[in-house]
Amino acid sequence: MKLLLACGCCKPSKFKRHRETTDAPIEASPEELQAIRQQLAEIEQSLSRLWGPTIWSRTPECIQVRAEAADLIDRHFDGIVDQWGESIAAITDSRSEYDEKTRRASLVNALIRLGDHLRDPDDICTYVYLHRHCQEGMLARAKPSQFNTIHIALKQIILNHVKSSMTGPAMELVRDLVVAAIDERRLMVSQFYIESRERLLRESEEKYRNTIDHAPDPMYEIEPHTWIVIGMNAAAQQLHRMVADQGHEAPEIIGHPLPDSVPPEIRARVIESLEAGEEMVLRQGSTKTSEFPIGPFFFDVNSALITYGKKQFVQMILRDVTQRHDMLDSLIKAERLAAAGTFAAGVAHEVNNPLASISSLVQSILTGESDPQRRTTLHTILSQITRISSTLKDLVNFARPTTAQRKPVDVNGLIAETLRLITYNTRFSGIRVEPILAPDLRRAFADDNEIQQVLLNLLINAADASPAQGGVIKVITDNQRAGQGADKSRRVVIKVVDNGIGIPREHLERVLDPFFTTKPAGAGVGLGLSLCQRMILSNQGTIRVDSEVGRGTAITITLAAAEDSVRAEQAASMAAS
C-alpha cells in the first residue's frame, strides 16, 4: 500500500540540483537559436505585462522565485514524472507508439530541461528540443490540442505539489510563476507548430510548383472570363519562345490576356476556341480541343476548371501531337498515292495496247512513204509514241515494284560501267564527270541492276540541272564507319554531286514524292527520284538530298556492306532452322 503525501507522492525525491538528460543532444544552428530567442523575448514581454514583473521578468526577485519553483520540482521529481505519465496515458487512452519505459525517459528529460530553464532563463535547451520535435519528432505527429492538454495536466500536478509544500505569500508567488512558466511553454510550442505547418505548406507548394514547372507539356493558369494568364510553366514559356523564333516577337504573357500573346494569324481562332470552350468548361468542368495549330506545331488542348478556396482558374494543358499529325498526314498521302498508283497502272495497261497498235500503223505507213516532209512528220509521231510508252513504263514500275535480287556488288565497277553508258549521251556534252572512287571500297549487298538504274537516273538529273558549259558532276564512293548503339553495321556510301541550279529549300522535303518535279512542263512527270527512293529502300539503303539554290545538289546513298549483310542473313537462317 502506498503512503501518499498531500501532493500525491509516496515520498519526496532525493534532492538533485544537477540531473543529466539521457537523450541525444541536438546541435541547433545559429539561425535557429536566434529565432527561438526572438520568439521567447516577445512572449516574455507579453507575460510580464500580464502577470507583472514580480511574477515574470528577469529581476533578481523573480529569478529567486524561479529557483524556488525549480527546487520544488527537483524535490518531488519522481512523483511528478509518475503522475504526469499516468495523466498522459489517460489523455491518450493508453494508445502510443512509445512503450512505458521510453515515454518515462522522455518525460524525465523534458522535466529536467524545464527546471534548467526556470533557474536560468537564458538556458533555452528545452525550446531547442521542442522546436526540433515540432518539426520532425513526435510532436510533429501530434495535434496541438494534445500538447496543450498534456501541459495543462503538468501544470496542475506541479501546482498540487506547490500547495501541499508551501504556504502564505511564498506559495502564491511560486504558484503564479509555475502557471506563467507553463503558459510560456504552451505559447512557444504553438508558434513552433505554426512555423512547422507553414514550412510543410511551403514545401508542399514548392513540390507542386516544381512538378508543374518541370512537366513536359505547356501548362497555363487562366482567369475565367478575362482570359488573363495568371501562371504558366517552363514548357509554356519555351513554346512562346519557339513561336517567336518563327518570326513573331514574344510578348509579355503573365498578367495579359492569352489572345494577346499568340501570333496574329491564329489570334481569331484562339479567341473563338476560348469562347466556345469557356462555357463548356464552366458548365461541365473540362473540355478538349484536338490538334490546335500554334506556329508550326499542333496540340491537343485539355482545359479544366480548378477551384481553390473561393477562387477559380482554368488550367490548360497542351499535349504536343505534331508528330502524330504528321504521321496521319503522311498516311493519308500514302493511301492517296497508292490509290493513284493503282489507277495509273490500270490506265497505263489500257493505253499501252492501242498505243502499240498506233506505233505499228505509223511504222507501216513510214515504210512506203517517199515524201521527205511526211517522213519527218511520221518520225516525230513515232518519237512521241516512244516517249509516251516510256512514261507508261515508269508508271507501271512505280505501281508494281519487283523484288530486288540482292548479292555482293562491286560498286566502283558498277559506276565505271554506268559512266561508259553515258559517254555518248548528248546531254552530257560540255559537262565534266569526275569519279572519285575509294580504292578500298567494300562490296555492297544490293541488286546491281536497280543500283545502276538509280545511278543513271541521278546522273541524268544532275546533267539536266548543270550549266551547259562548265558543269561538273562528281561521283564519290567511300566506306562509312560502323554506327553506334543498335546499328553497328558498316555501310557503303555513294554520292552524286553537281554544281547546278540547286533546289529551293521549300521543295527539298517533296523532291522524293511521286509526281513532284521542278522541271518545266513536258520535261518530266516526277517519278524519277521516287523510283530511285523505292529501289534504294528495297535494297535496305538510305537516300538523302541536300541542295542550295545556285550552288548545286548532293544526293547521298548508303548501302549495307556485303560482309555484314551476308553474316546477318546466315545468322537469321540458322536461327530459323
Secondary structure, DSSP 8 states (H G I E B T S, - for coil): -----TTS-SS-----SS----S------HHHHHHHHHHHHHHHHHHHHHH-TTTSSSSHHHHHHHHHHHHHHHHTHHHHHHHHHHHHHHHTTT--SS-HHHHHHHHHHHHHHHHHHHH-TT--HHHHHHHHHHHHSGGGGS-HHHHHHHHHHHHHHHHHHHHHH--HHHHHHHHHHHHHHHHHHHHHHHHHHHHHHHHHHHHHHHHHHHHHHT-SS-EEEE-TTT-BEEEE-HHHHHHHHHHHHTT------TTSBGGGGS-HHHHHHHHHHHHHHHHHHHHHSEEEEEEEEETTEEEEEEEEEEEETTEEEEEEEEEE-HHHHHHHHHHHHHHHHHHHHHHHHHHHHHHHHHHHHHHHHHHHHHHT---HHHHHHHHHHHHHHHHHHHHHHHHHHHHS------EEE-HHHHHHHHHHHTTT-GGGTTEEEEEE--TT---EEE-HHHHHHHHHHHHHHHHHHS-TTTEEEEEEEEEE---STT----EEEEEEEE-SS---HHHHTTTTSTT---S-TTS--S-HHHHHHHHHHHTT-EEEEEEETTTEEEEEEEEEBHHHHHHHHHHHHHHH-
